[in-house]
Amino acid sequence: MASILQYCSFSSFLLVTLTCMFTTIGNGALATGIFRPSDWALAHATFYGDESASATMGGACGYGNLFSNGYGTDTAALSSTLFNNGYACGTCYQIKCYQSSACNANVPYTTVTATNLCPPNWAEPSDNGGWCTPPRAHFDMSKPAFMKIAQWTAGIVPVLYRRVACERSGGLRFAMQGNGYWVLVYVMNVGGGGDISSMWVKGSTTEWIAMTHNWGASYQAFASLSSQPLSFKITSLTTKQTIIAWNVAPSNWAVGLTYSTNLNFH
């Protein structure tokens, strides 16, 4: 560890404008980088569902019940321009109503997590009904989240938005699907950048196996992994941080169950 600290000090000396960060996570895993908020940009926001946010459950990211899985009602469906084929699942945004009489003046912004896709409507013009049609950046928010920044009767409002770090309580969660020969894992409660670029799985009798992106927040591996504990290695798309969560799923892991670790991105 001393050599790591020495290297960090040397890098800081050479690269004055950068912060050199090394955090030991898991058993020898090294995470580097830090999430930085993006600049503010202009978009529009609508809402779907009612005050209960029941219509937001499930969704293209595959998070299932957003209440039990920690996302609550502060969520939004992204237009395909922002959704990035599912790689944006779990990312977080500050959204503030902008230059509209419907804006709630006492609320500077609200923070939402991307949990769904707002599909294009090619039958309508992008400035009148086709709000989620490329190349527009658009947020179709849960109604409770929309009502924090604007009067719901407006239907649609211009907004300013920016990516921010996701602040999560607890560690990464791995929801298991598939079978003993095809492992499909939904990764939830991701902190920091909130996103994932790549993922690997390791059984007690295997080397690391690269998983492929299935859809939304899910990754898959075609391998025989039943009856052995599973470890996961995850890399953040935004910060390039890598976490190794050793033996998260026990040897008797089962489809339909979710396994947690105390590790997370920050």
Helices and strands as residue ranges (DSSP letters): H 2-14, E 23-25, E 29-31, E 41-48, G 54-56, E 75-79, H 80-83, G 84-86, E 92-97, E 110-118, E 138-142, H 143-149, G 152-154, E 157-164, E 173-179, E 182-188, E 198-203, E 209-215, E 218-221, E 230-235, E 242-249, E 258-260
